């Protein structure tokens, strides 16, 4: 056993009794290479992070150039730093006029925390509406609006005033009223089982929020940056949120998140008191440089079409036998199998063949499929055929 392996199990805090335990030597494009010389195709993109694969040359070049200039120089928002300014402009240039200001953080859960605070401060209200089976992160506020009791119960009491309603059910919209600060939701529930919102239902939520003066927060931490066939999922739904939360694929492999809103809404962070939402490392210059390069590459090619081609390839091959359903959109897909036993066997079988799959937090019978958007379709077709072979093998 290597020293790194010993230290991992002895000193790294574990979050399960069965970590995957791959000892990574290097990563390149769609592949991970382990210290024992094996190669694995990463079909989950580090959980929807590495959309351009691992170590994209443009991202690596941007990181190296920024490292030679400066690292951290001041807490968020005090100094003018080119990587932050350039990234903010490029991002806002892709968004509707009402989403014209960005607050950079370090992760997805921090983006959601900031969005919740912003909504409560702007509206002067405290009630939040969220959804059953949602997932917004594991920090205290984000967990408070995560709709899964098994993860919430150990940490109760959480934030008061959070009301959960059913996803894709119009009956719950009456819960959004004049006392509601915000509705927070994923356009496609990720950890809840890759459940897309219905278009008309999402439009009804937007209308109800407008009627009651409630802010609509879209958690696009998994769905963002062409994962679902458009730069952001709200574009497919033609529903614009008041606050947009981003992370994961944003940084090209570097840690960064953001929440985006209007200048009017963000104004409330300036007073009563000043600096009432701050972060030390949010908008780190190296992460911002990487994110800027990452977004430029994403915008330079037709990754929207590529994501939809990935979905089309999957739907053509992954069907029948022990497969109940293939859900999702673009390159954010969930393969629902007959039961947990079959799912575990298929994931293990594929792992032994060098294919990294996973399942979601809320479902042990659904396989997560979220390949890097750079993957060759011919190669992906071969991988899907191997997955199908594993399903057939273990269902019989």
Buried (B, 14 or more C-beta within 10 A) or exposed (E): EEEEEEEBEEEEEEEEEEEEEBEEEEBEBBBBBBEEEEEBBBBBBBBBBBBBBBBBEBBBEBBEEBEEEEEEEEBBBEEEBBBBEBBBEBBBEEBEEBBBBBBBBBBBBBBBBBBBBBBBBBBEBBBBBBBBBBBBBEBEBBBBBBBBEEBBEEEEEBBEBBBBBEBBEBEBBEBBBEEBBBBBBBBBBBBBBBBBBBEEBBBBBBEBBEEBEBBBBBBBBBBBBBBBBBBBBBBBBEBBBBBBBBBBBBBBBBBBBBBBBBEEBBEBBEEEEEEEBEBEBBBBBBBBBBBBBBBBBBBEEEBBEBBBBBBEBBEEBBEEBBBEBBBBBBBBBBBBBBEEEBBBBBBEBBBEBBBBBBBBBBBEBBBBBBBBBBBEEEEBBEBBEBBBBBBBEBBE
